[in-house]
Amino acid sequence: MTEDYPTGAWELPDELRMLRETVARFMVDEVRPLEDSLPHDSAGAPAEILGPLQDKARSIGLWALQTPRAFGGAGLGVLGQVLVAEEAAKCRMGAYFPALGAFGGNPPSVMFQAGPEQFERYARPIIDGRMGRAFTAISEPSGGSDPARAIRCRAELRGDHYIVNGTKMWTTHAGTADWGVVYVRTGEQGKRGGITCLIVEANAPGLTKKPIGVLTSYSPYELHFDNVSIPVSNRIGAEGEGFSLADDFLVKARILYGAGPIGIAQMALGLAIDWAKQRETFGAKLADRQAIQWKIANSEIELRAARLLIYQAAWKADLGQDVRVDASICKVYSTETAFRVVDRCVQILGGLGLAKEMPLERWFRDLRVKLLGEGASEIQRMVIARQLLR
């Protein structure tokens, strides 16, 4: 799949348009019918459903999309990944289980900087479909948006092993993963160079995992490390280089993080429009009332703006440009817009918008959490202002 985008125009290349259409068809033909058979608050699909669904995705090339070609993946650029993320989110579980998890095969991005033996042992089984997912543990009770200062989970080198003690918070996929990467303190507190990245087995002695009940139907995990022994051979990069290894993918992740909510909100708006066209109150359809018309119009305006911000940031990322400010703008505007749109749609549907038989109330809960994930809105505004005021 190409990463050579035309310049001077916002038209998507034919190949990327075809990709988007392929994902959209897959969602309609394969994902949403299966999702309809699952309970409203399901956290993903059971193995007997997910396995065949992933097989179908692989058969049409929708696998390992974020994994570079050099490592056996599809090698999509950021813009291609954005298109997939937007379409894959268009289902009830789309906020945290896009396409019900059909498009797997992507290890944590830092693994593409791992050594050959590390990669073959841990990342290769995920790409080949022989293993599910891995977790990435960065955030801690002391904070998550400023890891250089917040990380207190410490690793002490003893011989050929690191002994890790501390706690990680808000770690997704930890309950089902076979392994993960953890960012630990090996140097001075508050120093970017004092953070190291280690691969840890999910069943390592001394590592305990506890789900954290939250607003959404899917729980992140608290990880507690009590003298967990991790071999030096599981260190990615040099000691103290963990932050620099994570920096690039954390920035690009904000762009991708914003794409899914836009897909959800667009689907919600479609539901609200359909309802407004048929629902009558006091002798008139909702669609004829200006209060409803403005909610719909404002939602479409904001969604188009958010989508273009994301596409532009992804385009620039694929061209190798600095997108730190763009990524923060995308994260803030897209998540806030999506939540605002879904809130309006709930209002348009009235009581039905809160009913479990509709996806809106689940989207409302899930998107509220998105305002905090990958760096809260306030942190992103700080990043934007700091760059502009330098």
SEGU-159563 format. One record per residue (C-alpha): residue number from 0; residue in three letters; x, y, z. Coordinates in steps of 0.05 Angstrom, whole numbers, plus 5000, padded with zeros to 4 digits. Example, Ala and Ser with C-alpha at 12.3 -4.5 7.8 and 13.67 -1.06 7.14 Angstrom:
<rs>
> num,residu,xx,yy,zz
> 0,ALA,5246,4910,5156
> 1,SER,5273,4979,5143
</rs>
This chain:
<rs>
> num,residu,xx,yy,zz
> 0,MET,5000,5000,5000
> 1,THR,5030,5065,4978
> 2,GLU,5053,5123,5021
> 3,ASP,5066,5168,4961
> 4,TYR,5010,5219,4968
> 5,PRO,4997,5273,4916
> 6,THR,5014,5344,4937
> 7,GLY,4972,5406,4930
> 8,ALA,4904,5372,4935
> 9,TRP,4862,5340,4989
> 10,GLU,4835,5284,4946
> 11,LEU,4853,5216,4973
> 12,PRO,4893,5171,4926
> 13,ASP,4851,5117,4893
> 14,GLU,4886,5064,4934
> 15,LEU,4867,5096,4999
> 16,ARG,4796,5108,4976
> 17,MET,4791,5034,4960
> 18,LEU,4820,5017,5028
> 19,ARG,4767,5060,5063
> 20,GLU,4711,5028,5021
> 21,THR,4737,4958,5036
> 22,VAL,4737,4971,5111
> 23,ALA,4668,5003,5107
> 24,ARG,4640,4942,5071
> 25,PHE,4672,4895,5120
> 26,MET,4639,4933,5177
> 27,VAL,4570,4928,5145
> 28,ASP,4575,4857,5120
> 29,GLU,4615,4823,5175
> 30,VAL,4624,4863,5239
> 31,ARG,4558,4896,5255
> 32,PRO,4516,4833,5244
> 33,LEU,4560,4795,5293
> 34,GLU,4559,4853,5342
> 35,ASP,4483,4852,5342
> 36,SER,4485,4782,5371
> 37,LEU,4528,4804,5431
> 38,PRO,4505,4837,5496
> 39,HIS,4502,4913,5496
> 40,ASP,4561,4923,5543
> 41,SER,4605,4867,5516
> 42,ALA,4680,4881,5521
> 43,GLY,4700,4853,5454
> 44,ALA,4680,4789,5419
> 45,PRO,4690,4718,5448
> 46,ALA,4744,4675,5416
> 47,GLU,4694,4632,5377
> 48,ILE,4670,4695,5341
> 49,LEU,4734,4735,5338
> 50,GLY,4777,4680,5308
> 51,PRO,4736,4670,5244
> 52,LEU,4726,4745,5239
> 53,GLN,4801,4756,5240
> 54,ASP,4810,4702,5188
> 55,LYS,4763,4739,5142
> 56,ALA,4800,4804,5154
> 57,ARG,4867,4771,5138
> 58,SER,4840,4741,5074
> 59,ILE,4826,4810,5046
> 60,GLY,4890,4843,5071
> 61,LEU,4863,4877,5133
> 62,TRP,4916,4852,5180
> 63,ALA,4979,4881,5213
> 64,LEU,4961,4947,5182
> 65,GLN,5006,4989,5227
> 66,THR,5064,4941,5222
> 67,PRO,5118,4963,5172
> 68,ARG,5129,4920,5110
> 69,ALA,5199,4905,5132
> 70,PHE,5170,4867,5191
> 71,GLY,5117,4830,5151
> 72,GLY,5059,4879,5157
> 73,ALA,5017,4920,5109
> 74,GLY,5058,4982,5123
> 75,LEU,5003,5033,5121
> 76,GLY,5023,5105,5130
> 77,VAL,4990,5147,5183
> 78,LEU,4937,5173,5135
> 79,GLY,4918,5102,5116
> 80,GLN,4915,5082,5189
> 81,VAL,4870,5142,5203
> 82,LEU,4821,5120,5149
> 83,VAL,4818,5050,5177
> 84,ALA,4810,5076,5248
> 85,GLU,4752,5121,5229
> 86,GLU,4713,5067,5193
> 87,ALA,4730,5011,5242
> 88,ALA,4700,5052,5299
> 89,LYS,4632,5052,5267
> 90,CYS,4601,4999,5311
> 91,ARG,4573,4997,5382
> 92,MET,4640,4974,5412
> 93,GLY,4680,5019,5365
> 94,ALA,4712,5064,5417
> 95,TYR,4754,5009,5449
> 96,PHE,4742,4949,5404
> 97,PRO,4744,4976,5333
> 98,ALA,4717,4924,5284
> 99,LEU,4710,4879,5346
> 100,GLY,4786,4870,5343
> 101,ALA,4785,4840,5273
> 102,PHE,4844,4880,5247
> 103,GLY,4898,4851,5293
> 104,GLY,4970,4834,5282
> 105,ASN,5002,4898,5310
> 106,PRO,5051,4893,5368
> 107,PRO,5068,4955,5409
> 108,SER,5104,5004,5363
> 109,VAL,5166,5005,5406
> 110,MET,5178,4933,5386
> 111,PHE,5200,4956,5317
> 112,GLN,5261,4984,5352
> 113,ALA,5274,4920,5391
> 114,GLY,5331,4872,5378
> 115,PRO,5322,4814,5328
> 116,GLU,5315,4761,5382
> 117,GLN,5266,4803,5422
> 118,PHE,5225,4816,5360
> 119,GLU,5221,4743,5338
> 120,ARG,5203,4719,5407
> 121,TYR,5150,4770,5425
> 122,ALA,5126,4810,5365
> 123,ARG,5128,4758,5310
> 124,PRO,5073,4714,5340
> 125,ILE,5026,4774,5342
> 126,ILE,5040,4792,5270
> 127,ASP,5030,4720,5249
> 128,GLY,4965,4715,5287
> 129,ARG,4990,4663,5336
> 130,MET,4982,4709,5395
> 131,GLY,4932,4764,5413
> 132,ARG,4955,4831,5440
> 133,ALA,5007,4860,5486
> 134,PHE,5000,4917,5535
> 135,THR,5039,4982,5543
> 136,ALA,5047,5007,5614
> 137,ILE,5067,5080,5623
> 138,SER,5017,5117,5668
> 139,GLU,5023,5113,5744
> 140,PRO,4983,5136,5805
> 141,SER,5026,5199,5805
> 142,GLY,5005,5217,5734
> 143,GLY,5008,5197,5661
> 144,SER,5012,5259,5618
> 145,ASP,5082,5278,5643
> 146,PRO,5121,5212,5646
> 147,ALA,5188,5245,5654
> 148,ARG,5167,5269,5723
> 149,ALA,5111,5221,5740
> 150,ILE,5144,5153,5730
> 151,ARG,5165,5125,5798
> 152,CYS,5162,5051,5783
> 153,ARG,5235,5035,5792
> 154,ALA,5281,4982,5763
> 155,GLU,5346,4966,5799
> 156,LEU,5400,4928,5761
> 157,ARG,5425,4867,5798
> 158,GLY,5472,4825,5758
> 159,ASP,5438,4806,5692
> 160,HIS,5367,4823,5716
> 161,TYR,5327,4885,5733
> 162,ILE,5286,4882,5797
> 163,VAL,5223,4923,5786
> 164,ASN,5180,4953,5841
> 165,GLY,5121,5001,5835
> 166,THR,5052,5009,5806
> 167,LYS,5024,5024,5736
> 168,MET,4954,5049,5724
> 169,TRP,4903,5052,5667
> 170,THR,4937,4997,5628
> 171,THR,4893,4970,5572
> 172,HIS,4893,4897,5549
> 173,ALA,4933,4875,5610
> 174,GLY,4879,4825,5629
> 175,THR,4885,4784,5566
> 176,ALA,4956,4798,5542
> 177,ASP,5013,4748,5545
> 178,TRP,5066,4801,5553
> 179,GLY,5076,4876,5552
> 180,VAL,5125,4933,5553
> 181,VAL,5135,4974,5616
> 182,TYR,5170,5041,5623
> 183,VAL,5209,5045,5688
> 184,ARG,5254,5092,5725
> 185,THR,5328,5074,5723
> 186,GLY,5358,5144,5731
> 187,GLU,5343,5209,5767
> 188,GLN,5272,5230,5781
> 189,GLY,5247,5282,5731
> 190,LYS,5299,5267,5678
> 191,ARG,5276,5245,5609
> 192,GLY,5339,5204,5603
> 193,GLY,5324,5165,5666
> 194,ILE,5269,5121,5636
> 195,THR,5281,5051,5608
> 196,CYS,5235,5005,5568
> 197,LEU,5230,4932,5588
> 198,ILE,5191,4872,5562
> 199,VAL,5154,4836,5617
> 200,GLU,5117,4770,5616
> 201,ALA,5045,4777,5639
> 202,ASN,5053,4718,5686
> 203,ALA,5119,4741,5716
> 204,PRO,5125,4724,5791
> 205,GLY,5109,4785,5832
> 206,LEU,5066,4819,5779
> 207,THR,4993,4826,5799
> 208,LYS,4937,4855,5756
> 209,LYS,4872,4885,5781
> 210,PRO,4816,4913,5737
> 211,ILE,4796,4985,5750
> 212,GLY,4721,4996,5746
> 213,VAL,4707,5058,5704
> 214,LEU,4651,5092,5666
> 215,THR,4659,5048,5605
> 216,SER,4642,4974,5599
> 217,TYR,4715,4958,5588
> 218,SER,4763,4962,5647
> 219,PRO,4836,4983,5645
> 220,TYR,4883,4951,5695
> 221,GLU,4926,4969,5754
> 222,LEU,4993,4931,5752
> 223,HIS,5033,4922,5815
> 224,PHE,5106,4901,5811
> 225,ASP,5134,4869,5874
> 226,ASN,5207,4851,5862
> 227,VAL,5192,4828,5791
> 228,SER,5255,4801,5759
> 229,ILE,5264,4819,5686
> 230,PRO,5327,4797,5648
> 231,VAL,5371,4851,5618
> 232,SER,5361,4816,5551
> 233,ASN,5289,4842,5554
> 234,ARG,5311,4914,5553
> 235,ILE,5293,4951,5489
> 236,GLY,5348,4999,5470
> 237,ALA,5399,5026,5519
> 238,GLU,5385,5041,5591
> 239,GLY,5355,5110,5599
> 240,GLU,5331,5114,5526
> 241,GLY,5259,5093,5539
> 242,PHE,5229,5162,5533
> 243,SER,5262,5176,5466
> 244,LEU,5238,5108,5441
> 245,ALA,5166,5125,5460
> 246,ASP,5164,5197,5438
> 247,ASP,5150,5188,5364
> 248,PHE,5095,5136,5370
> 249,LEU,5062,5174,5427
> 250,VAL,5056,5235,5382
> 251,LYS,5027,5196,5323
> 252,ALA,4981,5158,5370
> 253,ARG,4945,5223,5386
> 254,ILE,4927,5231,5313
> 255,LEU,4900,5160,5308
> 256,TYR,4865,5167,5375
> 257,GLY,4824,5224,5347
> 258,ALA,4802,5187,5284
> 259,GLY,4759,5134,5318
> 260,PRO,4714,5183,5357
> 261,ILE,4699,5220,5292
> 262,GLY,4675,5156,5261
> 263,ILE,4630,5142,5321
> 264,ALA,4602,5212,5322
> 265,GLN,4587,5210,5247
> 266,MET,4548,5146,5257
> 267,ALA,4511,5176,5317
> 268,LEU,4493,5237,5275
> 269,GLY,4464,5191,5221
> 270,LEU,4419,5158,5274
> 271,ALA,4396,5226,5299
> 272,ILE,4380,5251,5228
> 273,ASP,4339,5188,5214
> 274,TRP,4301,5198,5279
> 275,ALA,4289,5272,5267
> 276,LYS,4258,5256,5199
> 277,GLN,4207,5208,5227
> 278,ARG,4193,5232,5298
> 279,GLU,4133,5279,5306
> 280,THR,4118,5323,5366
> 281,PHE,4060,5372,5372
> 282,GLY,4041,5361,5300
> 283,ALA,4109,5372,5267
> 284,LYS,4170,5330,5253
> 285,LEU,4233,5343,5293
> 286,ALA,4269,5356,5228
> 287,ASP,4225,5417,5217
> 288,ARG,4245,5450,5283
> 289,GLN,4302,5500,5281
> 290,ALA,4329,5477,5349
> 291,ILE,4340,5407,5319
> 292,GLN,4365,5433,5252
> 293,TRP,4419,5474,5286
> 294,LYS,4442,5415,5328
> 295,ILE,4449,5374,5265
> 296,ALA,4482,5430,5225
> 297,ASN,4532,5448,5279
> 298,SER,4550,5375,5287
> 299,GLU,4564,5366,5213
> 300,ILE,4606,5430,5211
> 301,GLU,4648,5408,5270
> 302,LEU,4657,5337,5246
> 303,ARG,4681,5360,5178
> 304,ALA,4731,5407,5210
> 305,ALA,4756,5353,5257
> 306,ARG,4764,5304,5201
> 307,LEU,4805,5352,5159
> 308,LEU,4850,5369,5218
> 309,ILE,4864,5295,5227
> 310,TYR,4876,5282,5153
> 311,GLN,4924,5341,5149
> 312,ALA,4963,5319,5211
> 313,ALA,4968,5248,5184
> 314,TRP,4990,5274,5116
> 315,LYS,5045,5316,5149
> 316,ALA,5067,5257,5192
> 317,ASP,5075,5214,5129
> 318,LEU,5117,5269,5098
> 319,GLY,5163,5266,5159
> 320,GLN,5145,5335,5185
> 321,ASP,5141,5355,5259
> 322,VAL,5069,5342,5280
> 323,ARG,5072,5352,5355
> 324,VAL,5026,5412,5354
> 325,ASP,4982,5382,5300
> 326,ALA,4974,5318,5339
> 327,SER,4953,5355,5402
> 328,ILE,4904,5398,5363
> 329,CYS,4874,5335,5332
> 330,LYS,4868,5300,5399
> 331,VAL,4833,5358,5433
> 332,TYR,4787,5379,5377
> 333,SER,4766,5311,5353
> 334,THR,4751,5280,5421
> 335,GLU,4714,5342,5446
> 336,THR,4676,5348,5381
> 337,ALA,4656,5275,5381
> 338,PHE,4631,5277,5453
> 339,ARG,4593,5341,5439
> 340,VAL,4560,5311,5377
> 341,VAL,4539,5248,5412
> 342,ASP,4511,5289,5470
> 343,ARG,4469,5328,5419
> 344,CYS,4445,5263,5387
> 345,VAL,4423,5236,5455
> 346,GLN,4383,5300,5464
> 347,ILE,4351,5293,5396
> 348,LEU,4329,5222,5410
> 349,GLY,4305,5240,5479
> 350,GLY,4292,5181,5525
> 351,LEU,4308,5132,5469
> 352,GLY,4378,5160,5467
> 353,LEU,4390,5133,5538
> 354,ALA,4361,5065,5524
> 355,LYS,4407,5004,5524
> 356,GLU,4375,4981,5459
> 357,MET,4410,5039,5425
> 358,PRO,4486,5048,5419
> 359,LEU,4484,5123,5437
> 360,GLU,4488,5116,5513
> 361,ARG,4548,5070,5507
> 362,TRP,4582,5118,5459
> 363,PHE,4567,5175,5507
> 364,ARG,4603,5138,5563
> 365,ASP,4661,5115,5520
> 366,LEU,4674,5182,5488
> 367,ARG,4674,5217,5556
> 368,VAL,4734,5175,5574
> 369,LYS,4767,5193,5508
> 370,LEU,4774,5265,5533
> 371,LEU,4825,5239,5583
> 372,GLY,4862,5184,5546
> 373,GLU,4927,5197,5509
> 374,GLY,4936,5261,5548
> 375,ALA,4877,5301,5576
> 376,SER,4851,5361,5537
> 377,GLU,4884,5409,5586
> 378,ILE,4952,5377,5575
> 379,GLN,4945,5381,5500
> 380,ARG,4928,5454,5505
> 381,MET,4990,5464,5547
> 382,VAL,5032,5430,5492
> 383,ILE,5001,5474,5438
> 384,ALA,5011,5538,5477
> 385,ARG,5082,5520,5497
> 386,GLN,5102,5510,5425
> 387,LEU,5068,5575,5402
> 388,LEU,5098,5617,5457
> 389,ARG,5170,5594,5449
</rs>
